[in-house]
Amino acid sequence: MKDRTLDLRAVEILQKNDRGLYTVPTSGLYPYQWNWDSAFAALGFAEFNLDRAWTEIDTLFNAQWDNGMVPHIIFHRRVDGYFPGPDVWGTNSVPASSGITQPPVAASIVRHIYDHDPGIGRAHVERLLPKLVAWHRWFHDYRCEAGPCAVTHPWESGRDNAPDWDAAMAAIDTSGVGEYTRRDTAHVDASMRPTKEDYDRYLAILYFGRDHEWDEAAIRDRGPFRVADPAMSFILMRANRDLADMLERFGQDRAEVDGWIAELEAGVEDLWNADLGAYDARDLRTGDFAGSLSSGSFLSWYGGLRDDRMLDWYDKVAGALPYGVPSYYPQGAKFNAKRYWRGPVWGIVNRLIAVGLADAGHADRAEQLRERTAELIRKGGFHEYFDPEDGSAAGGGTFTWTAAIWLAWASSSSGRAAA
């Protein structure tokens, strides 16, 4: 299919998934507003409707908690049958939401959208800056106390069933979870989704947070899952840099944010696994590395690190398969080409890695990754993720963030501005 035809199809998908003030990732499987999905949606809308892009971001931050946290799901309206819904989360927030967050790509995307048209964007950024600062402060208060950024639930990472979490998940007691009915496997083949054992553990972690009324100190000190995540750390590091830049442009003090950047730059060294020769997740309860080379390991350049210790690994992994960076090392024993974050390739992660590579001076690699992602979408369409071996579509269809990164980056007609 020609790129111009795909451009029009991508716009159609964003409009189809538009619910007026927010966008769903795709109908059926994900019927609410998701945090980083929504930020990517705004990235796509900015290519043809700046006002709609700003509305997406404004709606997301209208759900911000008093403590600064921006939740990973906002339940704007009830959708019967979705599990786990607002009653399960029990956050008592208004609007109803989950009790955890997601990777903070929003600041970087806000900066990108602002640069499209500073005249239109100025009032939006002025309103958003204190909210972004409050969210990032929440991360540094409640997720970065050990140096790098930790996640307290695999869903918080955005990479739900990545092998990065296997050892920490294995230690979780699921005896009190009880019976429940999943709805995701009614929309997508179960072989492409997390397992029943994964879900039992997800719910055990959720119930702990709910039982402790989402008290961050209790979750930090006694929660069943706390793993330092390279991807979350590098995304937050990049977001801090973009937030500091916007504060400076708007004549505001950036010193606090610069301090966070320095803390993360030092902290991510705790995630360098010398035995693996790569950045690796680390269980903060045990101190053990996961021993997992995942796509998140390659976001160091995106975070702003300029050392090239990951470059040999990148060339090996990106050269092993035709469509970019799979979510897990393709020669690893846990690799599964179609099961969610245990092997499939994701267009959004390819884009983040490519932006980082370009920033670090590896323009040829970045452009090759863009071209491979474009070919993947031309072949498989706008799906949630793809088999990295044959490029076949997997997960949900007509997916918002794949359409968005096509318009903003992968398409031959895109300006491919970095964010």
C-alpha positions as CSV (number, residue, x, y, z in Angstrom):
1,M,0.0,0.0,0.0
2,K,1.3,3.5,-0.9
3,D,2.3,5.8,1.9
4,R,-0.2,8.4,1.0
5,T,-3.0,5.9,1.3
6,L,-1.7,4.8,4.6
7,D,-1.5,8.4,5.8
8,L,-5.2,8.7,5.1
9,R,-5.9,5.4,6.8
10,A,-3.9,6.5,9.9
11,V,-6.0,9.7,10.2
12,E,-9.1,7.7,9.8
13,I,-8.0,5.4,12.7
14,L,-7.3,8.3,15.0
15,Q,-10.7,9.8,14.2
16,K,-12.4,6.4,14.6
17,N,-10.9,6.0,18.1
18,D,-11.6,9.5,19.1
19,R,-14.2,9.8,21.9
20,G,-14.4,13.6,21.8
21,L,-12.0,14.6,24.6
22,Y,-9.8,11.6,24.6
23,T,-8.8,8.6,22.4
24,V,-9.1,4.9,23.1
25,P,-6.2,2.7,22.0
26,T,-8.6,0.5,20.0
27,S,-12.3,-0.4,20.4
28,G,-13.2,-3.4,22.4
29,L,-9.9,-4.5,23.8
30,Y,-9.0,-1.1,25.4
31,P,-12.2,0.9,25.8
32,Y,-10.8,3.7,28.1
33,Q,-8.1,6.4,28.0
34,W,-4.6,5.0,28.6
35,N,-1.8,7.3,29.7
36,W,1.0,6.8,27.3
37,D,-1.3,5.7,24.5
38,S,-3.0,9.1,24.9
39,A,0.3,11.0,24.7
40,F,1.1,9.1,21.5
41,A,-2.3,9.9,20.1
42,A,-1.6,13.6,20.6
43,L,1.6,13.1,18.7
44,G,-0.4,11.8,15.8
45,F,-3.2,14.4,16.0
46,A,-0.6,17.1,15.9
47,E,0.1,16.2,12.3
48,F,-3.3,17.3,11.1
49,N,-5.3,18.9,14.0
50,L,-3.3,20.8,16.7
51,D,-6.3,21.8,18.7
52,R,-7.3,18.1,19.0
53,A,-3.8,17.2,20.1
54,W,-3.9,19.7,22.9
55,T,-7.3,18.5,24.0
56,E,-6.0,15.0,24.3
57,I,-3.2,16.1,26.7
58,D,-5.4,18.4,28.6
59,T,-7.9,15.6,29.2
60,L,-5.2,13.3,30.4
61,F,-3.9,15.8,33.0
62,N,-7.4,16.6,34.2
63,A,-7.3,13.1,35.8
64,Q,-4.1,14.0,37.8
65,W,-4.2,13.0,41.5
66,D,-3.6,15.5,44.2
67,N,-0.2,13.9,44.9
68,G,0.8,14.6,41.3
69,M,0.4,11.0,39.9
70,V,-1.2,10.7,36.5
71,P,-3.0,7.3,36.3
72,H,-2.5,4.7,33.7
73,I,-6.2,4.3,32.9
74,I,-9.0,6.9,33.2
75,F,-12.5,5.4,33.3
76,H,-14.4,8.3,31.8
77,R,-17.6,6.2,31.3
78,R,-18.6,2.7,32.3
79,V,-18.0,-0.1,29.8
80,D,-19.7,-3.2,30.9
81,G,-17.6,-6.3,31.0
82,Y,-14.1,-4.7,31.1
83,F,-11.8,-6.2,33.7
84,P,-10.4,-5.0,35.9
85,G,-12.7,-2.0,35.9
86,P,-13.0,1.0,38.3
87,D,-14.8,-1.0,41.0
88,V,-11.8,-3.4,41.2
89,W,-9.3,-0.6,41.4
90,G,-11.2,1.1,44.2
91,T,-9.2,4.4,44.0
92,N,-12.3,6.6,44.7
93,S,-10.7,9.2,42.3
94,V,-12.7,11.7,40.2
95,P,-12.7,10.9,37.4
96,A,-12.4,7.2,38.2
97,S,-9.0,5.8,37.5
98,S,-6.5,3.1,38.2
99,G,-4.0,3.4,41.1
100,I,-0.7,3.3,39.1
101,T,0.9,5.3,36.4
102,Q,2.7,4.6,33.1
103,P,5.9,5.8,31.3
104,P,6.0,9.6,31.3
105,V,6.3,10.3,27.6
106,A,4.0,13.3,27.9
107,A,6.5,16.0,28.5
108,S,8.5,15.1,25.5
109,I,5.4,15.0,23.3
110,V,4.2,18.3,24.7
111,R,7.5,19.9,23.7
112,H,7.2,18.3,20.2
113,I,3.6,19.6,19.8
114,Y,4.5,23.1,21.1
115,D,7.3,23.3,18.5
116,H,4.7,22.7,15.7
117,D,3.2,26.1,16.4
118,P,4.4,28.0,19.5
119,G,1.7,30.6,19.0
120,I,-1.1,28.0,19.4
121,G,0.7,26.1,22.0
122,R,1.9,28.7,24.4
123,A,-1.3,28.9,26.6
124,H,-1.5,25.1,26.7
125,V,2.1,24.7,27.8
126,E,1.8,27.5,30.5
127,R,-1.2,25.6,31.9
128,L,0.5,22.2,31.7
129,L,4.0,23.0,33.1
130,P,3.0,23.0,36.8
131,K,1.1,19.7,36.2
132,L,4.1,18.1,34.5
133,V,6.4,19.3,37.2
134,A,4.1,17.8,39.8
135,W,4.0,14.4,38.0
136,H,7.7,14.2,37.6
137,R,8.2,15.2,41.3
138,W,5.9,12.3,42.2
139,F,8.1,10.0,40.3
140,H,11.2,11.3,42.1
141,D,9.5,11.2,45.5
142,Y,7.9,7.7,45.2
143,R,9.7,5.8,42.4
144,C,13.3,6.9,42.4
145,E,14.4,6.7,46.0
146,A,17.0,4.0,45.1
147,G,18.5,5.9,42.2
148,P,16.9,4.5,39.0
149,C,13.1,4.6,38.5
150,A,11.2,1.7,39.9
151,V,7.8,0.2,38.9
152,T,5.4,-1.2,41.5
153,H,3.3,-3.2,39.0
154,P,4.3,-4.6,35.6
155,W,1.4,-2.7,34.1
156,E,3.0,0.5,35.3
157,S,6.0,-0.2,33.0
158,G,3.8,-0.4,29.9
159,R,5.6,-3.7,29.2
160,D,3.3,-6.0,31.1
161,N,4.7,-9.5,30.7
162,A,8.3,-8.7,29.8
163,P,10.8,-11.3,31.0
164,D,12.3,-8.5,33.0
165,W,9.8,-9.1,35.7
166,D,9.8,-13.0,35.8
167,A,11.9,-13.5,38.9
168,A,10.1,-10.8,40.9
169,M,6.7,-12.0,39.8
170,A,7.5,-15.6,40.8
171,A,7.8,-14.6,44.4
172,I,4.2,-13.2,44.6
173,D,1.6,-15.0,46.6
174,T,-1.6,-15.4,44.6
175,S,-3.5,-17.5,47.1
176,G,-6.0,-14.7,47.8
177,V,-6.8,-13.7,44.2
178,G,-9.9,-15.8,43.8
179,E,-11.9,-16.3,40.7
180,Y,-12.3,-13.7,37.9
181,T,-13.1,-13.5,34.2
182,R,-10.6,-11.9,31.8
183,R,-12.0,-10.0,28.9
184,D,-8.9,-9.4,26.9
185,T,-8.7,-12.9,25.4
186,A,-12.2,-12.4,24.0
187,H,-10.7,-9.8,21.6
188,V,-7.2,-11.3,21.0
189,D,-5.9,-14.8,20.7
190,A,-4.8,-16.0,24.2
191,S,-1.4,-17.0,22.7
192,M,-0.7,-13.3,22.1
193,R,-1.6,-12.2,25.6
194,P,-0.1,-12.6,29.1
195,T,-0.8,-16.0,30.7
196,K,-3.3,-16.9,33.5
197,E,-0.4,-17.1,35.9
198,D,0.7,-13.6,34.9
199,Y,-2.9,-12.2,35.6
200,D,-3.1,-13.9,39.0
201,R,0.0,-12.0,40.0
202,Y,-1.1,-8.7,38.4
203,L,-4.2,-8.9,40.5
204,A,-2.4,-9.8,43.7
205,I,-0.3,-6.7,43.3
206,L,-3.4,-4.6,42.5
207,Y,-5.2,-5.9,45.6
208,F,-2.3,-5.0,47.8
209,G,-2.5,-1.4,46.6
210,R,-6.2,-1.2,47.0
211,D,-6.1,-2.8,50.5
212,H,-3.6,-0.1,51.5
213,E,-5.7,2.7,49.9
214,W,-3.0,3.4,47.4
215,D,-0.7,4.7,50.1
216,E,2.7,5.2,48.3
217,A,4.7,4.7,51.5
218,A,3.1,1.4,52.2
219,I,3.5,0.3,48.6
220,R,7.2,1.3,48.6
221,D,8.0,-0.3,51.9
222,R,5.8,-3.5,51.8
223,G,4.4,-3.9,48.3
224,P,5.0,-7.3,46.7
225,F,6.7,-5.9,43.6
226,R,9.3,-3.2,43.2
227,V,11.7,-3.5,40.2
228,A,14.0,-0.8,38.8
229,D,13.2,-0.5,35.1
230,P,15.7,0.7,32.5
231,A,12.9,1.8,30.1
232,M,11.0,3.8,32.7
233,S,14.3,5.3,33.9
234,F,15.4,6.4,30.5
235,I,12.0,7.7,29.5
236,L,11.8,9.8,32.7
237,M,15.3,11.1,32.1
238,R,14.3,12.2,28.6
239,A,11.1,13.7,29.8
240,N,13.0,15.6,32.5
241,R,15.3,17.1,29.9
242,D,12.4,18.2,27.8
243,L,10.6,19.6,30.8
244,A,13.7,21.5,31.9
245,D,14.0,23.0,28.4
246,M,10.4,24.1,28.4
247,L,10.7,25.7,31.8
248,E,13.7,27.6,30.6
249,R,12.0,28.8,27.5
250,F,9.1,30.0,29.6
251,G,11.3,31.9,32.0
252,Q,10.9,29.5,34.9
253,D,13.4,28.0,37.3
254,R,14.7,24.6,36.0
255,A,17.0,23.9,38.9
256,E,14.8,21.2,40.6
257,V,14.5,19.3,37.3
258,D,18.2,19.6,36.6
259,G,18.7,17.9,40.0
260,W,16.4,15.1,39.0
261,I,18.4,14.6,35.7
262,A,21.7,14.4,37.6
263,E,20.1,11.9,40.1
264,L,18.9,9.6,37.3
265,E,22.2,9.8,35.4
266,A,23.9,8.5,38.4
267,G,21.2,6.1,39.4
268,V,20.9,4.2,36.1
269,E,24.5,3.0,36.6
270,D,22.9,0.7,39.1
271,L,21.2,-1.0,36.2
272,W,24.3,-1.8,34.3
273,N,24.7,-5.6,34.5
274,A,28.4,-6.2,33.8
275,D,27.8,-9.9,33.3
276,L,25.2,-9.2,30.6
277,G,27.0,-6.2,29.3
278,A,23.8,-4.3,29.1
279,Y,21.2,-2.2,31.1
280,D,19.0,-4.6,32.9
281,A,16.0,-4.6,35.2
282,R,16.8,-5.1,38.9
283,D,14.6,-6.4,41.7
284,L,14.9,-3.9,44.5
285,R,13.6,-6.4,47.1
286,T,16.5,-8.8,46.4
287,G,19.0,-6.7,44.5
288,D,19.2,-9.3,41.8
289,F,19.4,-8.5,38.1
290,A,16.7,-10.0,35.8
291,G,19.3,-11.1,33.2
292,S,17.0,-9.8,30.5
293,L,18.1,-8.0,27.3
294,S,14.8,-6.2,26.3
295,S,13.9,-3.4,24.0
296,G,13.9,-1.1,27.1
297,S,17.7,-1.7,27.4
298,F,18.2,0.2,24.2
299,L,16.5,3.4,25.4
300,S,19.7,4.7,27.0
301,W,20.3,7.1,24.0
302,Y,16.8,8.3,24.2
303,G,17.4,9.2,27.9
304,G,20.3,11.3,26.8
305,L,23.3,9.1,27.7
306,R,26.1,9.4,25.1
307,D,28.1,6.3,25.9
308,D,27.9,3.6,23.3
309,R,28.2,0.5,25.5
310,M,24.9,-0.8,24.1
311,L,25.9,-0.3,20.4
312,D,27.3,-3.8,19.8
313,W,24.2,-5.3,21.3
314,Y,22.0,-3.0,19.2
315,D,23.7,-4.1,16.0
316,K,23.4,-7.7,16.9
317,V,19.8,-7.6,17.9
318,A,18.6,-5.2,15.1
319,G,20.6,-7.3,12.6
320,A,19.1,-10.6,13.7
321,L,15.5,-9.8,12.5
322,P,14.1,-7.7,9.7
323,Y,11.8,-5.3,11.4
324,G,13.7,-3.5,14.1
325,V,14.1,-4.2,17.8
326,P,12.1,-7.0,19.2
327,S,10.8,-6.6,22.8
328,Y,13.2,-9.4,24.0
329,Y,16.5,-10.8,22.8
330,P,15.6,-13.2,19.9
331,Q,18.1,-15.8,20.9
332,G,17.0,-15.9,24.5
333,A,15.3,-18.9,25.9
334,K,12.1,-16.9,26.8
335,F,11.7,-15.4,23.4
336,N,8.2,-15.8,21.9
337,A,7.5,-14.0,18.6
338,K,3.8,-13.4,19.2
339,R,3.3,-13.1,23.0
340,Y,3.0,-9.4,23.9
341,W,6.2,-8.1,25.4
342,R,8.2,-11.4,25.2
343,G,9.3,-11.0,21.6
344,P,7.0,-8.9,19.3
345,V,8.2,-5.7,17.9
346,W,6.4,-2.4,18.8
347,G,6.4,0.6,16.5
348,I,6.3,3.0,19.3
349,V,9.5,1.6,20.9
350,N,11.2,1.5,17.5
351,R,10.5,5.2,17.3
352,L,11.8,6.0,20.8
353,I,15.0,4.1,20.1
354,A,15.5,5.8,16.7
355,V,15.0,9.2,18.2
356,G,17.7,8.4,20.7
357,L,20.1,7.0,18.1
358,A,19.7,10.1,16.0
359,D,20.4,12.3,19.0
360,A,23.5,10.3,19.8
361,G,24.9,10.7,16.3
362,H,23.9,7.4,14.9
363,A,21.7,8.8,12.1
364,D,22.2,5.9,9.7
365,R,21.0,3.4,12.3
366,A,18.1,5.7,13.2
367,E,17.0,6.0,9.6
368,Q,17.3,2.3,9.0
369,L,15.1,1.6,12.0
370,R,12.5,4.1,10.6
371,E,12.5,2.4,7.2
372,R,12.1,-1.0,8.8
373,T,9.2,0.2,10.9
374,A,7.6,1.7,7.9
375,E,7.9,-1.5,6.0
376,L,6.4,-3.4,8.9
377,I,3.3,-1.1,8.9
378,R,3.0,-1.3,5.1
379,K,3.0,-5.1,5.4
380,G,1.0,-5.6,8.6
381,G,-1.2,-2.5,8.9
382,F,-1.9,-0.5,12.0
383,H,-1.8,-3.2,14.6
384,E,-0.8,-3.1,18.2
385,Y,2.4,-5.0,17.7
386,F,4.0,-7.5,15.2
387,D,5.8,-10.7,14.9
388,P,9.4,-9.7,14.4
389,E,10.3,-12.7,12.3
390,D,7.7,-12.5,9.5
391,G,6.1,-9.1,10.2
392,S,2.6,-10.5,10.7
393,A,0.1,-8.4,12.7
394,A,-0.6,-9.3,16.3
395,G,-2.6,-7.9,19.2
396,G,-5.3,-5.4,18.7
397,G,-6.2,-3.9,15.3
398,T,-6.8,-0.3,14.1
399,F,-4.4,0.8,16.9
400,T,-4.1,4.5,17.8
401,W,-0.4,4.6,18.7
402,T,0.7,2.8,15.6
403,A,-1.3,5.2,13.4
404,A,0.2,8.1,15.4
405,I,3.8,7.1,15.0
406,W,3.2,6.4,11.3
407,L,2.0,10.0,10.8
408,A,4.6,11.6,13.0
409,W,7.6,9.6,12.0
410,A,7.5,6.4,9.9
411,S,5.6,7.7,6.8
412,S,7.7,8.9,3.9
413,S,5.6,12.1,4.0
414,S,6.4,12.8,7.7
415,G,8.7,15.5,8.9
416,R,10.0,13.0,11.4
417,A,10.7,15.7,14.0
418,A,12.0,14.2,17.2
419,A,10.2,14.2,20.5
